[in-house]
Amino acid sequence: MKTKIVQVIYIHLPQNNLNFIMSNFFKSKSILVAFSLALMAFNCSSDDNTDLEIPDGSSFDAELFVSEAGNDMRNVTTSVNVNTGTSIKSKVKFSTTTDPMRRLYITQEVNGAAAVPFVFTNQEVDEKADGSLDLGSGDKKDFEFQIDLPAPAMNEGSIVYTFWATTGRGDFRDISKRNAIDANAIGTITVNGGGSNTESDLREYIAIMLAAPLADERSNTFMSLFDGEKYMISEGEETAALWDLGYFYGASLKASFASTKDYPNNVINVPEVSKVADEELNATYFALSTSFTERSFDAIKSSSELNVITSPTKQRVNGLKAGDIVEVVTKYGKKGLMKITNIVPGDGSTGRITFTVKIQS
């Protein structure tokens, strides 16, 4: 993110010039006109990833190379040692001979947990709104970066980092979407600690609150079941393809969830507002559960306990109330449950729903 500050400019207008230019507006002997502008200009696609440039003579703990031509190193494993500290230094290189690469997607699986988007913490980079690394708009057929990757502690399990390049907006859940090399082209760096993986394969998002949609598009109305992120309607142009469901409150339907693909157009026309094609929107399926109770929901500890859910056929569920358990299946076949904990009725600024999600990773 780049920041530019426009300096403060002071202009003093003498009396004779002032009277000549603006006699109909100012009567005083002199005037000081101060233009004070402090503009924060955020540029998220400046093609500047200088923190990732590789200095001459650099050495690395892991070197990854993914090439369309083959003869590459797509899967690399390294182990933590006492000199590693909190991160390893990796070299990540991609090469293609056909389509230019526009974005780099990176996920991490920590200690056996489900994959989540990787977040740069100690290197300044240019990122797109969906969390991918912006490679720029040029004819980029090759790139290589130095990326610092957090390492597990000596007594922990492993962290698996997965990398893939795309020709445009991709999807953290779908490596084939606009993959610049081929549908399954990824690279992985596995960093082993001294212990074993202990995390569950169940994702849980607690006390998620979605707001009824507002006309100014500033309400957090949509969410992704991949990572529990909430999104404002105004963020749709870059992120709508990540949304799985949205909330709305109808005069007769009351509190309701709808998949992004089947969200009611008379409330929010998602393709129109987001400029994302309908075929890219996620279809998510819902049904009020007759098998699970609040108590059995709370007792779920493993994703395998959700296998009994059969795929619903409807992309909307209406008339929700506190205490309801909703069965949900995503476009990607992940099964889950949503426990409704609170509803504030209404379709205005106070309307909202609060719920907890347990879903397969």
PEHUDA-V309751 format. One record per residue. N is the residue number from 1. SS is DSSP state (H for helix, E for strand, C for the rest). PSI is psi as a letter, one per 40 degrees, with the letter a starting at -180 (* if undefined). OMEGA is omega in whole degrees, -180 to 180 (* if undefined). Layout:
N:SS:PSI:OMEGA + N:SS:PSI:OMEGA
This chain:
1:C:h:-177 + 2:E:i:-178 + 3:C:h:177 + 4:C:h:179 + 5:C:h:178 + 6:C:h:-173 + 7:C:i:178 + 8:C:h:-178 + 9:E:h:177 + 10:E:h:180 + 11:E:h:177 + 12:E:h:-179 + 13:E:h:177 + 14:C:i:-173 + 15:H:d:-175 + 16:H:d:178 + 17:H:d:-179 + 18:H:d:-180 + 19:H:d:-179 + 20:H:d:-174 + 21:H:d:-170 + 22:H:f:-175 + 23:C:d:-180 + 24:C:e:-174 + 25:C:d:-174 + 26:C:h:-179 + 27:C:e:-177 + 28:C:i:-177 + 29:C:d:179 + 30:C:i:-180 + 31:E:i:175 + 32:E:h:178 + 33:E:h:-178 + 34:E:h:174 + 35:E:h:-178 + 36:C:h:-177 + 37:C:h:173 + 38:C:g:-174 + 39:C:h:175 + 40:C:h:-178 + 41:C:h:-178 + 42:C:h:-179 + 43:E:h:-175 + 44:C:e:180 + 45:C:f:-177 + 46:C:e:179 + 47:C:f:-174 + 48:C:g:176 + 49:C:f:-173 + 50:H:d:178 + 51:H:e:-179 + 52:H:e:179 + 53:C:i:-175 + 54:C:h:178 + 55:C:i:177 + 56:C:i:176 + 57:C:e:-178 + 58:C:i:172 + 59:C:i:-172 + 60:C:i:174 + 61:C:d:180 + 62:E:h:179 + 63:E:h:-178 + 64:E:h:180 + 65:E:h:178 + 66:E:h:-174 + 67:E:i:175 + 68:C:d:-177 + 69:C:e:-177 + 70:C:a:-179 + 71:C:f:-176 + 72:C:a:178 + 73:E:g:-172 + 74:C:e:-178 + 75:E:h:-174 + 76:E:h:178 + 77:E:h:176 + 78:E:i:-178 + 79:E:i:178 + 80:C:h:171 + 81:C:i:-173 + 82:C:e:-178 + 83:C:e:-174 + 84:C:d:-176 + 85:C:b:-175 + 86:C:e:-179 + 87:E:i:173 + 88:E:i:178 + 89:E:h:-178 + 90:E:i:172 + 91:E:h:-178 + 92:E:h:-177 + 93:E:h:175 + 94:E:i:-180 + 95:E:h:177 + 96:C:i:180 + 97:C:e:-176 + 98:C:c:-175 + 99:C:i:177 + 100:C:i:-180 + 101:C:h:-176 + 102:C:d:-176 + 103:E:i:172 + 104:E:h:177 + 105:E:h:180 + 106:E:h:172 + 107:E:i:176 + 108:E:i:175 + 109:E:h:-173 + 110:E:h:173 + 111:C:f:178 + 112:C:e:179 + 113:C:i:-179 + 114:C:i:180 + 115:C:h:175 + 116:E:i:178 + 117:E:h:177 + 118:C:h:-180 + 119:C:h:176 + 120:C:h:-178 + 121:C:d:-178 + 122:C:e:173 + 123:C:h:180 + 124:C:h:-176 + 125:C:i:174 + 126:C:h:-178 + 127:E:i:170 + 128:C:i:-177 + 129:C:d:180 + 130:C:e:177 + 131:C:e:177 + 132:C:i:179 + 133:E:h:-179 + 134:E:h:180 + 135:C:e:178 + 136:C:a:-174 + 137:C:e:-179 + 138:C:a:-179 + 139:C:g:-173 + 140:C:h:179 + 141:C:e:180 + 142:E:i:169 + 143:E:i:172 + 144:E:h:-175 + 145:E:i:168 + 146:E:h:-176 + 147:E:h:177 + 148:E:h:-177 + 149:E:h:177 + 150:E:i:-179 + 151:C:i:176 + 152:C:i:174 + 153:C:i:-176 + 154:C:d:-177 + 155:C:e:180 + 156:C:i:-180 + 157:C:b:-175 + 158:E:i:168 + 159:E:h:179 + 160:E:h:177 + 161:E:h:180 + 162:E:h:-175 + 163:E:h:168 + 164:E:i:-178 + 165:E:i:-179 + 166:E:i:178 + 167:C:e:-180 + 168:C:a:-179 + 169:C:h:179 + 170:C:a:-177 + 171:E:h:-180 + 172:C:e:-180 + 173:C:e:-173 + 174:E:g:-176 + 175:C:e:-178 + 176:C:e:-174 + 177:C:h:-180 + 178:C:f:178 + 179:E:h:-173 + 180:C:e:-175 + 181:C:c:168 + 182:C:i:-169 + 183:C:d:-176 + 184:C:e:-175 + 185:C:h:176 + 186:C:i:169 + 187:E:i:178 + 188:E:i:170 + 189:E:h:179 + 190:E:h:180 + 191:E:h:-176 + 192:E:h:170 + 193:C:a:-178 + 194:C:e:-177 + 195:C:a:-179 + 196:C:i:-180 + 197:C:h:-176 + 198:C:e:-174 + 199:C:i:179 + 200:C:i:176 + 201:C:f:-180 + 202:E:h:174 + 203:E:i:178 + 204:E:h:178 + 205:E:h:-171 + 206:E:h:174 + 207:E:f:173 + 208:E:h:178 + 209:E:h:175 + 210:E:i:-177 + 211:E:i:171 + 212:C:i:-176 + 213:C:i:179 + 214:C:i:-177 + 215:C:d:-179 + 216:C:e:175 + 217:C:f:-177 + 218:C:e:-179 + 219:C:i:174 + 220:E:g:-171 + 221:E:d:-176 + 222:E:i:178 + 223:E:i:173 + 224:C:h:176 + 225:C:e:178 + 226:C:d:-177 + 227:C:e:178 + 228:C:e:-179 + 229:C:i:175 + 230:E:i:-176 + 231:E:i:171 + 232:E:i:179 + 233:H:d:-178 + 234:H:e:179 + 235:H:e:-170 + 236:H:d:-173 + 237:H:d:-180 + 238:H:d:-169 + 239:H:e:-174 + 240:H:d:179 + 241:H:e:179 + 242:H:e:-176 + 243:C:h:175 + 244:C:d:-177 + 245:E:i:175 + 246:E:i:-179 + 247:E:i:169 + 248:E:i:-179 + 249:E:h:-178 + 250:E:i:-179 + 251:C:d:179 + 252:C:d:-178 + 253:C:e:179 + 254:E:a:-175 + 255:E:h:-172 + 256:E:i:167 + 257:E:i:173 + 258:E:i:174 + 259:E:i:180 + 260:H:d:-178 + 261:H:d:-177 + 262:H:f:179 + 263:C:h:-175 + 264:C:h:-177 + 265:C:d:180 + 266:C:e:174 + 267:C:c:174 + 268:C:h:175 + 269:C:g:-172 + 270:H:d:179 + 271:H:d:-178 + 272:H:d:-178 + 273:H:d:-174 + 274:H:e:-175 + 275:C:f:175 + 276:C:h:-177 + 277:C:i:-177 + 278:H:d:-177 + 279:H:e:178 + 280:H:e:-179 + 281:C:i:-174 + 282:C:h:173 + 283:C:h:180 + 284:C:i:-172 + 285:E:h:-173 + 286:E:i:170 + 287:E:h:172 + 288:E:h:-175 + 289:C:h:172 + 290:C:e:-177 + 291:C:d:-176 + 292:C:i:174 + 293:C:i:176 + 294:H:d:-179 + 295:H:d:-180 + 296:H:d:174 + 297:H:d:-178 + 298:H:d:-176 + 299:H:e:-176 + 300:C:h:-179 + 301:C:e:-174 + 302:C:i:-180 + 303:H:d:-179 + 304:H:d:179 + 305:H:e:-180 + 306:H:e:-178 + 307:C:d:-177 + 308:C:e:-180 + 309:C:h:174 + 310:C:i:-174 + 311:C:h:175 + 312:C:i:-179 + 313:C:e:-175 + 314:E:i:-179 + 315:C:e:174 + 316:E:i:171 + 317:E:h:-171 + 318:C:i:176 + 319:C:f:-177 + 320:C:i:176 + 321:C:i:180 + 322:C:h:-178 + 323:C:e:178 + 324:C:i:172 + 325:E:h:-178 + 326:E:h:173 + 327:E:h:-176 + 328:E:i:175 + 329:E:h:-176 + 330:C:i:175 + 331:C:d:-176 + 332:C:e:175 + 333:C:e:178 + 334:C:h:-177 + 335:E:i:-179 + 336:E:i:178 + 337:E:i:177 + 338:E:h:178 + 339:E:h:-180 + 340:E:h:-177 + 341:E:d:-180 + 342:E:i:176 + 343:E:h:169 + 344:E:h:-174 + 345:C:i:174 + 346:C:i:179 + 347:C:e:179 + 348:C:a:-173 + 349:C:e:-180 + 350:C:e:-177 + 351:C:h:-179 + 352:E:i:177 + 353:E:i:179 + 354:E:h:-175 + 355:E:i:176 + 356:E:i:-176 + 357:E:h:165 + 358:E:h:-173 + 359:E:i:179 + 360:E:i:-180 + 361:C:*:*
